[in-house]
Amino acid sequence: MKRLDIFLLCATVSLYKPHEVCGGDCVAETLSEVDASFCHGGLEVIYPDLKISPCSIIPRGQSLRDKMTGEWGPPQVRLTNAEEGKRYALMMVDPDAPSRSSPTLGHWRHWLVADIAGSDLKKGDLKGLVLSEYRRPTPPRSTGLHRYQFMLFEQPADKTLSLSQEESSSLGNWDPQAFIQRFGLGRPLASVQFLTQNPKD
């Protein structure tokens, strides 16, 4: 597979607070063309110490992976060109559960929010109907990098989104495409993803 240019870990994330990510021991990692091309539409995902936009690999050997797995709650999500009179729906999934090479539990549903007002989305103030509470990224040991994907949809004015009883009973093996088709959400208006793995690996 064709690879993009090598990104230094210092450049894979956009820091939201002024401190060093790599220090003196940056390690080169690559982002595949497919993984990089997932991002479109200008969606921003903002955690306390980093902003993800565009697609990124979370640096290894630093505290960011630990914080993402063990400390940080839901990120801010912002789309500066959201339309104030419209409603939106956001989903966050891990298609690589338990691993990218054997995704027998993908897509794992990490977050699902409906009825997000465009005016709130423009400000990164993600209010709405929470259909699935935020779950931190917790990739298992020795399973490599996982993709954590955020997809934003315009919600049809006449649709009320909900999970079926079967969907609500489990986070794994969720079929986001079936959910999208059931409510006529169409293609994502914007999407972004980050790649990370267990901080002990």
Disulfide bonds with the S-S distance in Angstrom:
Cys39-Cys55 1.93
